Each structure stands twice: as C-alpha cells, then as structure tokens.
C-alpha cells in the first residue's frame, strides 16, 4: 500500500467511536456489582422495575445511584422483558 | 503522545497484565486503543447501527474484561478482540434477523474485515508519527475538520494545511512501509 490517497482512505476507515460509548465501556466493568444488584432488585420488585421503565434516570438517582446516560442505557437494555411481551 | 496514539501491539504487552490486576487506567487505555477497531467491525463489518451497535460494543468490552485471564498470548490481543467482536455481532444478528438477512449482512464480510485489519495497521503506523502529523491527519481524515478549523486548532495558516497533509501522508507511507 503505497498510494497516499489509499492511505488517507484507510485512516478514514477507523473514525472515533462515540465518546459516550467509550466512557461507558471504560466504566462498566467496575460497576458490575452495582448494576447486578440493580438488575436483581428490578427482577424482584415490580414497582422499582416500573419506575425504571418510566424514568430510569430519576428512579436511579432517587435510590442514590449516579450513573452516566450511556451506562443507564446499557442497564435498561439488560432489564428483563415485560411479562407478556 | 496520548494513550490513544499508542501502537496497539506494543502498548498492550504491559497493559494486558495491568488490566488483569484491575488497573483502571490500563483498562481505559485498552478501551481507547481498540474502541475504533471494535466500532468499525460492528458498523462497517456487520452493518449494525444505533442501539444494536451500542449494545454489542458494550458487550464486547465487558467480555474482554471478564475473560482477559484466559488470553494466553498477550500479543494475540488484537485477533482475540476481533474474534470476540465477530462472535457477538453474529449472536446479535441471529437473535434479531432471519437467515436470509444474515446471509445478506455477511456477504463480502471477510473482505471488509481484512480491510479493517489493514486500517488498524495504518492507524498504528500513524501513532508513531510526530504529534503534529498525527493531529493533522486525524483531524482531516477522521474528524472531517475543514482546513480553517484545523488551522485554528493547531495554530497554523490554513493555506499551508494541504501541503502539510501531503507531507504527513508521505511520512505515514514510509512508517507503514517500514512496519510491513
């Protein structure tokens, strides 16, 4: 690969991942216990689960959790599906 | 040189060990080093986008962190991350798409993934350039900044940007050639 236009094309092939995704990927392994405990509670507590589905940021903040939007989005994707869905 | 500029192969020799010991800075560095590569495999390779892509992206790094202990050869990290990403993309696609859609998505896949490996090698060569060259190429090609914006950020006359890009590409070509 010697052509400089081709090199430019190759450089362009790897743009930055979204910064919020990178920050969440950096944080998630160190939040595993916290997230597991939130998910366990959501599984057994219908009220908490409903509050999470309605307004996750507020529900988590009111329980003392301070999580970034990307981490919250990741957590919400891990919530058990609604019964009957 | 920032952590994002470290050549992946050289940097990860010690970073992997530090990650295994739970060193958060090392983990941040590893994620930064491979985030573009994983993102490109998911998006360009498997054509996942939006929440699907984000979900797989997070799952890849979670799995890499969990299973780093099982990696026997630290120098195989890039290939291993690539394989983890491919497996998780396929798992995701199988869950949400039909067999026909899966075939359509994976047509030409090997060629696209080989190209991404080449692109990562170019990025690694780029990380060995001077800070100025790295910045000017990254801003122009990856961040899609105008000559004026690059000039403002780097404090150089916009009229000289084109020739600097050309000169830095020449250096990149030499660096890439030396590494091959």
Interface residues (C-beta under 8 A of the other chain):
Chain A: X1 X2 X4 X7 X8 X10 X11 X12 X13 X14 X15 X16 X17 X18 X21 X22 X24 X25 X26 X28 X29 X30 X70 X73 X74 X77
Chain B: X24 X27 X28 X31 X32 X35 X36 X37 X38 X39 X40 X44 X51 X54 X55 X57 X58 X61 X62 X65 X66 X115 X116 X118 X119 X120 X122 X123 X126 X137 X138 X141 X142 X143 X166 X169 X170 X172 X173 X176 X177
